[in-house]
Amino acid sequence: MTGNKSKTLPSFTSVDEFVSFFESHDMGEYWEQLPKAEVEVSLAKKVSAGNSKWRATKSRNASGSNTGKRWTPTQLRRLRQLASQNTPTRIIGLKLGRTENAVRTKASEKGVSLRLNNQSSYYRRKK
């Protein structure tokens, strides 16, 4: 984008002033004068049993923070532990920072059963 050379970008004393200015002005007219910036955004969600509310947690991208990384011995122990406790595959993935598919694949490689036994703590029936 090429900016209009006749318009100069005013100086701002706060981010609020900057935002307020561009709510009423076209950013394209000042594009060449804008400072370059790198921005890192981290969106995360936390799911806990019995609670459907979303909360911010430590950084984790949509497909898991460990995408493409090797499984550590600690993660493998945790996978076995969670599977033995009848934890659903999706929840295991969230806790390990892995996708559900990655959890299924690794469990299959290591011979870990993800089949839920009769009464899972996650799927309690009212009597």
C-alpha positions in Angstrom: 0.0 0.0 0.0 1.3 3.4 -0.8 0.4 6.2 1.6 -0.7 9.7 0.6 2.5 11.7 0.9 0.6 14.9 1.9 -0.6 13.4 5.2 1.8 13.0 8.1 1.2 10.6 11.0 0.7 12.6 14.2 2.6 11.5 17.3 0.7 9.7 20.0 1.3 9.6 23.8 -0.6 6.3 24.4 -1.9 3.3 22.6 -5.4 4.5 23.3 -4.7 7.7 21.3 -3.3 5.6 18.5 -6.4 3.4 18.4 -8.8 6.3 18.7 -7.1 8.1 15.8 -7.4 5.1 13.4 -11.0 4.5 14.4 -11.8 7.6 12.3 -8.9 7.6 9.8 -7.9 5.2 7.0 -4.7 3.3 8.1 -3.8 2.8 4.4 -3.2 6.6 4.1 -0.5 6.3 6.7 0.8 2.8 6.0 4.4 3.8 5.0 4.8 5.9 8.1 3.7 3.2 10.6 6.4 1.6 12.7 7.0 -2.1 12.1 6.1 -4.3 15.0 6.1 -8.0 15.8 3.1 -9.3 17.8 2.8 -12.7 19.4 -0.7 -13.8 20.3 -1.5 -16.7 22.5 -5.0 -18.1 22.8 -5.7 -21.0 25.0 -8.5 -22.9 26.6 -8.8 -25.1 29.6 -11.4 -27.8 30.0 -12.0 -29.4 33.3 -14.4 -32.2 34.2 -17.9 -30.9 35.0 -17.1 -27.3 33.9 -17.8 -26.1 30.4 -16.4 -22.6 30.9 -13.4 -21.6 28.8 -10.4 -20.1 30.6 -7.0 -18.7 29.6 -4.1 -21.0 30.5 -0.5 -21.3 29.5 0.3 -20.9 25.9 -1.0 -23.6 23.6 -1.8 -23.3 19.9 -4.9 -24.8 18.4 -3.3 -28.1 17.4 -1.2 -28.4 20.6 2.0 -26.9 21.9 4.0 -30.1 21.1 3.1 -30.4 17.5 6.0 -31.9 15.6 8.0 -32.6 18.8 9.1 -36.0 20.1 7.1 -37.5 23.0 9.1 -37.3 26.2 9.2 -40.2 28.7 7.1 -38.1 31.1 4.4 -37.5 28.5 4.3 -41.3 27.8 3.9 -42.1 31.5 1.2 -39.4 31.7 -0.6 -40.9 28.6 -0.6 -44.4 30.2 -1.8 -43.0 33.5 -4.6 -41.0 32.0 -5.7 -43.9 29.8 -5.8 -46.2 32.8 -8.1 -43.7 34.5 -10.6 -43.8 31.6 -9.8 -40.3 30.6 -11.3 -39.4 27.2 -8.8 -39.1 24.4 -9.7 -35.4 23.7 -9.0 -34.6 27.4 -5.7 -36.5 27.3 -4.7 -34.4 24.2 -5.5 -31.2 26.0 -3.6 -32.1 29.1 -0.5 -33.2 27.0 -0.7 -30.4 24.5 -1.2 -32.9 21.7 -4.0 -33.4 19.2 -6.5 -36.1 19.7 -5.1 -37.9 16.6 -1.6 -37.7 18.0 -2.7 -39.3 21.2 -4.5 -42.1 19.4 -1.5 -42.7 17.2 1.0 -42.8 20.0 -1.2 -45.0 22.2 -1.5 -47.5 19.3 2.3 -47.5 18.8 2.9 -48.1 22.5 0.1 -50.6 23.0 -1.9 -48.3 25.3 -5.6 -49.0 25.3 -7.8 -45.9 25.0 -11.0 -48.0 25.3 -13.2 -46.6 28.1 -14.1 -49.2 30.8 -17.6 -49.6 32.2 -17.9 -46.6 34.5 -15.7 -43.7 33.5 -15.4 -40.8 35.9 -16.2 -38.6 32.9 -19.4 -40.3 32.0 -21.3 -40.9 35.2 -24.9 -41.9 34.9 -27.5 -40.7 37.4 -29.2 -43.6 39.2 
